[in-house]
Amino acid sequence: MIKSLEKKTFKINSLEKTSKIYLFIDESGDPAFYASRKKLLVGQEGFKPILIIGMIKVEDKKTLRQSIIGFMDELKADPLYNTLPCITNPDGWYLHASYDNNEVQVRFCDFIRKLNDFKFYCIIGRKKLDLFHKKHNGNETEFYFDLVYHLLKDRLNEENTEYQIFLSARNRSSQSALNQAILKAIDRDNSRRKNPININFKCNVVLSKLTPELSVVDYLLWALQRYILKGEQRFYKALENKYNLIIDLYDFDKYRVKGKSNYYHARNRFTLDKADKFRNDGYI
């Protein structure tokens, strides 16, 4: 159950007519630093050195959903595609970049290139072991939802709007942790305003296979991750103008160098040569 903001100083007022903004959040990578029995994963084969949390912001959810479902139906009806293993998966098919065949990856990236009326934001979290213990108390959930908080801050700015926030399912505790990250972002933003504003929101943890809108987030994260970890530019460059904001949160050197920034946008596109070098073996 979503916690009310009524305990805050900025109470939510009931609105006769409220516009809606939809935020869909997904991840690439994972927050794990340790395996079972506290076995350190950093530096080991298969360790994922970054966790990226991404989000699309849309106002017309119905049109977006219908267009993605239409794209999928088109491929399922086309003999050029409908025998591909990803589409004929006996467990059912939904768009997921890591599992889709290359032909589908190319087609859906081209679909996203032509897609309008959404904005994409993401946070890159370099998995630094010392920071994990000092800042996040060695807790994977704290690490994950701290990135969610940084993703949401400065994004919830409309008072007469209901934000509907959807997070791709993780585990049973995600609902409460998501709610707390949202409240923290609202508190932080209102602390910087002369006059705090009322923010109305609902949040839910959802399954990707039942939420086609998340496939757009998934593909944009996948393209960025491949560029960072493998140096593969093809998909990232093809989608480059769809990345409204990329924050390389723990690239601390950019905080201290004049003229540098760890915030990447239309006037400062993210490239590997601008960022501090990414390490595939992780950060001790």
C-alpha positions in Angstrom: 0.0 0.0 0.0 1.4 3.4 -1.0 2.1 5.6 1.9 0.4 9.0 2.0 2.3 12.2 2.0 -0.1 13.6 4.6 2.5 13.3 7.3 4.7 15.7 5.4 4.3 19.5 5.7 3.2 19.6 2.1 -0.1 17.8 2.2 -1.7 16.5 -1.0 -4.9 18.3 -1.8 -7.7 16.5 -3.6 -7.9 17.8 -7.2 -11.1 17.8 -9.2 -9.2 17.2 -12.4 -5.6 16.1 -12.4 -3.3 15.5 -15.4 -1.1 12.4 -15.3 2.6 11.8 -16.0 3.9 8.3 -16.2 7.4 7.2 -15.2 8.7 3.8 -16.1 11.9 2.6 -14.4 14.1 -0.3 -15.2 17.7 -1.4 -14.6 20.7 -2.8 -16.5 23.2 -4.8 -14.4 22.6 -5.6 -10.7 23.5 -4.3 -7.3 25.4 -7.4 -6.2 28.9 -7.1 -4.7 28.9 -10.5 -2.9 27.7 -14.0 -3.6 26.4 -16.4 -0.9 28.5 -16.8 2.2 29.9 -13.3 1.6 32.1 -14.4 -1.3 33.4 -11.2 -3.0 32.4 -10.9 -6.6 34.4 -7.8 -7.5 37.1 -8.7 -9.9 35.7 -12.2 -10.6 34.5 -13.5 -13.9 30.9 -12.5 -14.6 30.9 -9.5 -12.2 28.9 -6.6 -13.4 30.9 -3.5 -12.6 28.1 -0.9 -13.2 24.4 -0.6 -12.3 22.4 1.7 -14.6 18.9 2.8 -13.6 16.9 4.4 -16.3 13.4 6.0 -16.7 11.1 7.2 -19.5 8.7 10.0 -18.8 5.5 9.9 -20.9 2.1 11.7 -20.8 0.3 9.6 -23.4 0.7 6.1 -22.0 -2.1 4.5 -24.0 -0.6 5.5 -27.4 2.9 4.3 -26.4 1.6 1.0 -25.2 -0.5 0.4 -28.3 2.3 1.3 -30.6 4.7 -1.2 -28.9 2.1 -4.0 -28.9 1.4 -3.2 -32.6 5.1 -3.5 -33.3 5.2 -6.9 -31.6 2.1 -8.1 -33.4 3.6 -7.1 -36.7 6.7 -9.2 -36.1 4.6 -12.2 -34.9 2.6 -12.1 -38.1 5.7 -11.7 -40.4 7.3 -15.0 -41.6 10.6 -13.3 -41.8 10.6 -12.9 -38.0 8.0 -15.2 -36.4 10.2 -18.3 -36.4 13.0 -16.6 -34.5 13.8 -18.3 -31.1 12.9 -15.3 -29.0 9.5 -15.0 -30.6 8.7 -18.7 -30.5 9.8 -19.0 -26.8 7.3 -21.4 -25.3 7.2 -19.2 -22.1 6.0 -16.3 -24.2 7.8 -13.4 -25.8 8.1 -9.8 -24.7 10.7 -7.3 -25.9 13.9 -7.7 -23.9 17.2 -6.7 -25.5 19.4 -9.3 -23.9 17.2 -12.1 -25.0 16.0 -10.8 -28.4 17.6 -12.0 -31.6 19.7 -9.5 -33.5 17.1 -9.0 -36.2 14.6 -8.0 -33.5 17.1 -5.8 -31.8 17.8 -3.8 -35.0 14.1 -3.4 -35.8 13.1 -2.3 -32.3 16.0 0.2 -32.1 14.8 1.7 -35.3 11.3 1.8 -33.9 12.6 3.8 -30.9 14.5 6.2 -33.1 11.2 7.2 -34.7 9.3 7.3 -31.4 8.5 10.7 -30.1 6.8 12.2 -27.0 9.0 10.6 -24.3 12.0 11.7 -22.3 14.7 9.3 -21.1 16.9 9.8 -18.0 19.4 7.5 -16.4 21.9 7.2 -13.6 25.2 5.2 -14.0 26.3 3.8 -10.7 29.9 2.5 -10.8 30.1 -0.3 -8.3 32.8 0.9 -5.9 33.3 -1.4 -3.0 34.5 1.3 -0.5 31.5 3.5 -1.3 29.1 0.5 -1.1 30.2 0.0 2.5 30.6 3.6 3.6 27.5 5.1 1.9 25.2 2.2 1.6 26.1 0.1 4.6 27.0 -2.9 2.5 23.3 -3.2 1.6 22.3 -3.9 -2.0 18.8 -2.5 -1.6 20.2 0.8 -0.2 22.6 1.0 -3.1 19.9 0.3 -5.7 17.3 2.7 -4.3 19.8 5.5 -3.7 20.3 5.4 -7.5 16.5 5.5 -7.9 16.4 8.5 -5.6 19.1 10.3 -7.7 17.1 9.5 -10.8 13.9 11.0 -9.4 15.2 14.1 -7.8 14.5 17.2 -9.9 12.0 15.2 -12.0 8.9 15.6 -9.9 8.0 19.3 -10.5 4.3 19.5 -11.4 2.0 20.3 -8.6 -1.4 19.7 -10.3 -0.3 16.4 -11.7 -0.6 12.8 -10.5 2.7 11.0 -11.1 2.2 7.3 -11.8 5.5 5.5 -11.2 6.2 2.0 -12.4 9.3 0.0 -11.4 10.3 -3.2 -13.1 9.8 -6.0 -10.5 12.7 -6.9 -8.2 11.5 -8.5 -4.9 8.8 -8.2 -2.3 10.5 -5.3 -0.5 10.8 -3.1 -3.6 7.4 -1.4 -3.2 8.2 0.1 0.2 11.8 1.0 -0.9 10.5 2.7 -4.0 8.0 4.7 -2.0 10.7 5.9 0.3 13.0 6.9 -2.5 10.2 8.9 -4.1 9.4 10.7 -0.7 13.1 11.4 -0.3 13.4 13.0 -3.7 10.3 15.1 -3.0 11.7 16.2 0.4 15.0 17.1 -1.2 13.4 19.1 -4.0 11.1 21.0 -1.7 14.0 21.8 0.6 15.4 23.8 -2.3 12.2 25.6 -3.2 11.2 28.9 -1.6 7.7 27.6 -1.4 7.3 23.8 -1.2 4.8 22.3 -3.6 2.3 19.4 -3.3 3.3 16.3 -5.2 0.8 13.6 -5.8 2.0 10.2 -6.8 1.2 6.5 -7.0 3.8 3.8 -7.4 3.7 0.2 -8.3 6.2 -2.6 -8.9 5.3 -4.4 -12.2 6.3 -7.3 -14.4 8.2 -6.3 -17.5 6.4 -9.0 -19.5 3.1 -7.3 -18.7 4.4 -3.7 -19.2 5.4 -3.1 -22.8 6.4 0.5 -22.0 9.4 -0.8 -20.0 10.9 -2.3 -23.2 11.9 1.2 -24.4 13.8 1.7 -21.1 15.3 -1.7 -21.4 16.7 -1.2 -24.9 18.1 2.3 -24.2 19.9 0.9 -21.1 21.2 -2.1 -23.0 22.6 0.1 -25.8 24.3 2.3 -23.3 25.7 -0.6 -21.3 27.1 -2.3 -24.4 28.9 1.0 -25.3 30.4 1.4 -21.9 31.5 -2.2 -21.2 32.2 -3.4 -24.7 32.9 -0.3 -26.7 30.2 -1.2 -29.1 28.9 2.1 -30.5 26.3 0.9 -33.1 23.2 0.9 -31.0 24.1 3.7 -28.7 25.0 6.1 -31.5 21.9 5.2 -33.4 19.8 6.1 -30.3 22.0 9.0 -29.0 19.5 11.8 -29.4 17.0 9.8 -27.2 19.1 10.2 -24.1 17.9 13.4 -22.5 20.1 13.0 -19.4 22.8 10.6 -18.4 24.4 11.1 -15.0 27.6 9.3 -14.2 27.0 9.6 -10.5 30.3 8.4 -9.1 32.7 9.9 -11.6 34.0 12.2 -8.8 36.8 13.7 -10.8 34.3 15.7 -12.9 33.1 17.4 -9.7 36.5 19.0 -9.2 37.6 19.9 -12.7 36.4 23.3 -14.0 34.6 22.9 -17.3 34.0 19.2 -16.8 30.7 17.6 -15.9 29.3 14.2 -15.1 25.9 15.3 -16.4 25.5 14.5 -20.1 22.7 15.9 -22.3 22.0 17.4 -25.7 24.8 20.0 -25.3 27.3 17.6 -23.8 26.7 14.1 -25.2 28.1 11.2 -23.3 31.2 9.6 -24.8 33.8 7.3 -23.3 36.6 9.7 -23.9 34.8 12.3 -21.7 34.2 10.0 -18.7 36.7 8.6 -16.3 37.7 5.1 -17.6 35.3 2.3 -16.8 36.8 -0.8 -15.3 35.2 -4.1 -16.2 36.8 -5.8 -13.1 35.1 -3.4 -10.8 36.4 -0.9 -8.2 38.0 -2.1 -4.9 
